[in-house]
Amino acid sequence: MRKSVLVALALVLIVGLWIGSGFWSEHKGPPPQTSTSTAPSAPGQPPSVQVQALQASSVAQVLHLMGVTAPKRQVDVPAQTKGTVAALEASTGALVEEGQLLARIDMGDRTSRLREAQALLEQRETEYQAATQLSRKNLQSATELTRSQTLLDSAKASLEAIRLDIRRTEVRAPFAGVVEQRFVQLGDYLDIGHKAFRLLDLSKLKVKGQVAEREVSRVRLGMPADLAFIDGQRLRGEITFISRASDSATRTFMVEVTADNPGLSISAGMTAKISLKLGDRRGHRLSPAVLTLDDEGRVGVKVIDDNATVRFIPVELIADSPEGMWLGGLPERVELITVGHEFVSAGQRVTVSRGVQ
């Protein structure tokens, strides 16, 4: 028994010494050095950049504006005669046709005044006929005939006035539209000019936007315009107004787009994106990462010429897309510095590495 224990202890001691010897031998001396730095370039060697040859192509230049929809017409329909509201025939939000009855004003004593005017007219007509016959027989002066004629004309005018007043007891829609608001209740007393309803004509929409002074000369009356709304709806319209005076604060010019509104699907007061196609233009599609500024603060890109010398060329934005920006101002064909443009300056010679287009 004692012999077995001694043998086991000896085996453990041997294994421990073997593992220990391996551990220490593995860690003898410093660990190996790994270098990730590149070899320094030779003194006086031009910096290296990567370029890509680009060819210009045609791109549709689109001017985007923001605006708000407004109805073709908006009118507060007033009462045109005095009286108490006897009936309301249209509610808020109702679609009404031109001439449709909206409200009725109580007749009051208008019916009796109408009969009185009719009776007076009959009397004046009889008097005029008698005066005419007497005048033909030279039994009455011309002055009396003129007076009779004047009284007859006055009676006709009085009758027409009361008839017009009766027609005005019916408040009717001046055009087809939507009753946006009702200002009166049953039993309200209305005076002449008191507004009763607000009516919107949404058969057409007007959208106003502001154009910068550098672009307004390219906008024309009748120019097609696309309208896009936040809910995904789209309409097609055209420019119907261009302001001749700029806004004193923004130096922009107001333009107005008019578009049909089928089904009255678009309401007034909605935000709309106006897109105006200004024609095609030659340009290059580039990533914003290649843009830089020169000493004068101009936005541009760095390219190389035939002598591998860096040049700075200012650019302007033509259009923007998810794939990149379309920029104008560059030559038809250009070798653009895509990597290393941050470390080189205009007029500097470089070592060129050409990328795949």
C-alpha positions in Angstrom: 0.0 0.0 0.0 2.8 2.4 1.0 4.6 1.5 -2.2 1.6 2.4 -4.4 1.3 5.8 -2.8 5.0 6.5 -3.3 4.7 5.5 -7.0 1.7 7.8 -7.5 3.5 10.8 -5.9 6.5 10.2 -8.0 4.4 10.2 -11.2 2.7 13.5 -10.2 6.1 15.1 -9.5 7.5 14.0 -12.9 4.4 15.4 -14.8 4.6 18.7 -12.9 8.3 19.1 -13.6 7.7 18.4 -17.4 4.8 20.9 -17.7 6.9 23.5 -15.7 9.8 23.0 -18.0 7.6 23.5 -21.1 6.1 26.7 -19.6 9.4 28.3 -18.8 11.0 27.3 -22.1 8.0 28.9 -24.0 8.5 32.2 -22.3 12.2 32.5 -22.5 13.3 35.9 -23.8 11.0 38.7 -25.1 8.0 37.9 -27.4 8.4 38.2 -31.2 7.9 41.8 -32.6 5.2 42.3 -35.2 5.4 45.5 -37.3 2.3 47.0 -39.1 3.9 50.3 -40.2 4.6 50.9 -43.9 8.0 51.6 -45.1 8.8 55.3 -45.3 8.7 56.9 -48.7 11.8 58.1 -50.3 12.7 61.7 -49.6 11.2 64.1 -52.2 8.8 61.5 -53.6 5.4 63.1 -54.6 2.4 62.0 -52.5 0.3 59.2 -53.8 -3.4 59.6 -54.6 -6.0 57.5 -56.2 -8.0 58.9 -59.1 -11.0 57.8 -61.2 -11.8 58.8 -64.7 -15.3 60.1 -65.1 -17.4 61.0 -68.1 -20.2 63.6 -67.9 -23.8 62.6 -68.8 -27.1 64.3 -69.1 -29.2 64.7 -66.0 -32.6 66.3 -65.6 -32.3 69.4 -63.5 -35.2 69.6 -61.1 -36.0 72.6 -58.9 -37.7 71.6 -55.6 -39.8 74.0 -53.6 -42.1 73.6 -50.6 -45.5 75.1 -50.4 -49.0 74.9 -48.8 -52.2 74.1 -50.6 -55.0 76.7 -50.8 -58.5 76.4 -52.4 -59.2 77.9 -55.8 -61.8 80.1 -54.1 -62.8 80.8 -50.5 -65.8 83.0 -49.8 -67.7 84.0 -46.7 -71.3 83.9 -47.9 -73.1 86.9 -46.4 -76.7 87.7 -45.6 -78.0 90.2 -48.2 -81.1 91.2 -46.3 -82.3 91.6 -42.7 -84.2 89.0 -40.8 -84.3 86.0 -38.5 -82.8 82.7 -39.6 -85.9 80.5 -40.2 -84.2 77.4 -41.7 -80.7 75.9 -42.1 -80.4 73.7 -45.2 -76.6 72.9 -45.1 -74.3 71.6 -42.4 -70.6 72.0 -41.9 -68.6 69.7 -44.2 -71.4 69.3 -46.7 -70.7 69.3 -50.5 -73.1 71.7 -52.2 -73.8 72.7 -55.8 -73.8 76.1 -57.3 -77.1 77.8 -56.4 -78.0 75.3 -53.7 -80.0 76.6 -50.7 -78.0 77.1 -47.6 -80.3 78.9 -45.3 -83.7 80.7 -45.3 -84.5 84.0 -43.6 -88.0 84.6 -42.3 -90.2 86.5 -44.7 -91.7 88.8 -42.0 -93.9 91.4 -43.7 -92.5 91.0 -47.2 -95.5 89.2 -48.5 -97.9 92.0 -47.6 -95.4 94.6 -49.0 -95.3 92.6 -52.2 -99.1 92.8 -52.6 -99.0 96.5 -51.8 -96.4 97.1 -54.5 -98.4 95.1 -57.0 -101.6 97.1 -56.3 -99.8 100.4 -56.5 -98.3 99.4 -59.9 -101.7 98.5 -61.3 -103.0 101.9 -60.1 -100.1 103.8 -61.7 -100.6 101.9 -65.0 -104.3 102.9 -65.1 -103.4 106.5 -64.4 -100.8 106.6 -67.1 -103.1 105.1 -69.7 -105.7 107.8 -68.9 -103.2 110.6 -69.0 -101.9 109.3 -72.4 -105.4 109.4 -73.8 -106.1 112.9 -72.5 -102.8 114.1 -73.8 -103.6 112.8 -77.3 -106.8 114.8 -77.3 -105.0 117.9 -76.0 -107.0 117.8 -72.8 -104.0 117.4 -70.6 -100.6 119.1 -70.5 -97.3 117.4 -71.3 -96.2 118.1 -67.8 -99.0 116.0 -66.3 -98.2 113.1 -68.7 -94.5 113.2 -67.6 -95.6 113.2 -64.0 -97.8 110.2 -64.6 -94.9 108.4 -66.3 -92.6 109.1 -63.4 -95.1 107.7 -60.9 -95.4 104.5 -63.0 -91.7 104.0 -63.2 -91.4 104.5 -59.4 -94.0 101.8 -58.8 -92.3 99.4 -61.1 -89.0 100.0 -59.2 -90.7 99.5 -55.8 -92.2 96.2 -57.0 -88.8 95.0 -58.3 -87.1 96.0 -55.0 -89.5 93.9 -52.9 -89.2 91.0 -55.2 -85.4 91.2 -55.0 -85.6 91.4 -51.2 -87.7 88.3 -51.1 -85.2 86.4 -53.3 -82.5 87.4 -50.9 -84.2 85.7 -48.0 -82.8 82.5 -49.5 -79.0 82.3 -48.9 -77.6 80.2 -51.8 -74.2 78.9 -52.6 -72.4 81.1 -55.2 -70.4 78.2 -56.5 -70.0 74.4 -56.0 -67.9 73.6 -53.0 -67.6 72.5 -49.4 -69.2 74.2 -46.4 -66.1 74.8 -44.3 -67.8 76.7 -41.5 -71.3 77.8 -40.5 -71.5 81.1 -38.5 -75.2 81.2 -37.7 -77.8 79.2 -35.8 -81.5 78.8 -36.1 -83.2 81.9 -34.8 -80.2 84.3 -35.1 -81.0 87.7 -36.4 -78.9 88.7 -39.4 -78.2 92.1 -40.7 -77.0 92.9 -44.3 -73.4 91.8 -44.7 -73.5 89.4 -41.7 -71.5 86.3 -42.8 -73.4 83.1 -42.6 -71.3 80.4 -44.2 -67.7 79.9 -45.4 -67.5 78.1 -48.7 -64.4 76.5 -50.2 -63.9 75.6 -53.9 -61.5 72.7 -53.9 -62.1 71.6 -57.5 -58.7 73.2 -58.1 -55.8 73.8 -55.7 -53.3 76.6 -55.6 -49.8 76.0 -54.1 -47.4 78.9 -53.5 -43.6 78.5 -53.3 -40.6 80.7 -53.1 -37.9 80.7 -55.9 -34.4 82.0 -55.4 -33.4 85.0 -57.6 -30.8 82.9 -59.4 -33.5 80.5 -60.6 -36.5 82.7 -61.2 -35.4 83.6 -64.7 -35.7 79.9 -65.7 -39.3 79.6 -64.5 -42.1 80.2 -67.0 -45.9 80.6 -66.9 -47.5 77.3 -68.0 -44.5 75.3 -67.0 -45.5 71.8 -65.8 -45.2 71.1 -62.0 -45.4 67.9 -60.0 -46.9 68.1 -56.5 -46.1 65.4 -53.9 -47.8 65.2 -50.5 -46.8 63.6 -47.3 -49.5 60.8 -47.6 -48.1 59.7 -50.9 -50.6 61.4 -53.2 -49.4 63.2 -56.3 -51.0 65.8 -58.6 -49.9 67.4 -61.8 -50.3 71.2 -62.3 -48.7 74.2 -64.0 -47.2 77.5 -63.1 -50.0 80.2 -63.2 -48.4 83.1 -61.5 -44.8 84.4 -61.0 -44.3 87.4 -58.8 -42.5 90.4 -60.3 -41.3 91.7 -56.9 -39.0 89.8 -54.5 -39.6 89.3 -50.8 -37.6 92.1 -49.1 -36.4 89.7 -46.3 -35.5 86.6 -48.3 -34.9 87.9 -51.8 -37.1 85.2 -53.2 -39.9 85.3 -55.7 -43.3 83.8 -55.2 -44.7 81.4 -57.8 -48.1 79.8 -57.8 -49.0 76.3 -59.1 -52.6 75.5 -60.0 -53.7 71.8 -60.2 -56.9 69.9 -60.6 -58.1 68.1 -57.5 -60.2 65.1 -58.6 -62.4 63.7 -55.9 -61.4 66.6 -53.7 -58.8 64.2 -52.2 -56.4 67.0 -51.2 -57.5 69.4 -48.5 -56.5 73.1 -48.1 -53.5 73.7 -45.8 -51.5 70.6 -46.7 -47.8 70.7 -47.2 -46.7 70.0 -50.8 -43.4 69.5 -52.5 -43.3 71.3 -55.8 -40.9 69.8 -58.5 -40.2 71.9 -61.6 -38.2 70.4 -64.4 -35.7 73.0 -65.7 -34.4 70.9 -68.5 -31.4 68.6 -69.0 -27.8 69.5 -68.2 -24.4 67.8 -68.4 -23.0 66.7 -65.0 -21.2 64.1 -63.0 -22.6 61.9 -60.3 -20.3 62.1 -57.3 -20.2 61.1 -53.6 -20.3 63.9 -51.1 -17.1 62.5 -49.6 -15.0 63.9 -52.5 -16.1 67.5 -51.9 -13.6 70.0 -50.4 -13.2 73.7 -49.9 -10.5 76.0 -51.3 -8.9 79.0 -49.6 -11.8 81.2 -50.7 -14.4 78.9 -49.2 -15.7 77.7 -52.5 -17.1 74.1 -52.7 -15.4 71.9 -55.3 -13.3 68.9 -56.1 -9.7 68.1 -56.8 -8.6 66.6 -60.0 -5.4 65.9 -61.9 -4.3 67.3 -65.2 -2.2 65.6 -67.9 1.0 66.4 -65.9 -0.3 64.7 -62.8 -0.7 68.1 -61.1 -3.6 68.7 -58.7 -6.2 71.3 -59.8 -9.2 72.6 -57.8 -12.5 73.1 -59.7 -15.5 74.7 -58.1 -18.8 72.8 -58.6 -22.5 73.5 -58.2 -25.3 71.1 -57.3 -27.6 70.2 -60.2 -29.6 67.4 -58.6 -29.6 65.1 -55.6 -30.4 61.4 -55.6 -30.0 58.4 -53.2 -27.0 57.2 -55.3 -25.2 60.5 -55.0 -25.1 64.2 -56.0 -25.1 65.4 -59.6 -22.6 68.3 -59.9 -22.0 70.7 -62.7 -19.0 72.9 -63.5 -16.6 70.1 -64.4 -15.1 69.3 -67.8 -16.8 66.7 -70.0 -14.1 64.2 -69.0 -12.2 64.5 -65.7 -9.8 62.4 -63.6 -11.1 62.9 -60.1 -9.0 62.4 -57.0 -11.1 60.0 -54.9 -8.5 59.0 -52.2 -5.9 61.3 -50.7 -7.5 64.6 -51.8 -7.3 65.8 -48.2 -3.5 65.7 -48.2 -2.7 67.5 -51.4 -3.1 71.1 -52.6 -3.7 72.7 -56.0 -0.6 72.9 -58.1 1.1 70.0 -56.3 2.6 67.1 -58.3 1.4 63.7 -57.2 1.9 60.0 -57.9 -1.2 58.6 -59.5 -3.0 55.3 -58.8 -6.0 54.8 -61.1 -9.1 53.1 -59.7 -11.8 51.2 -61.6 -14.6 53.3 -62.9 
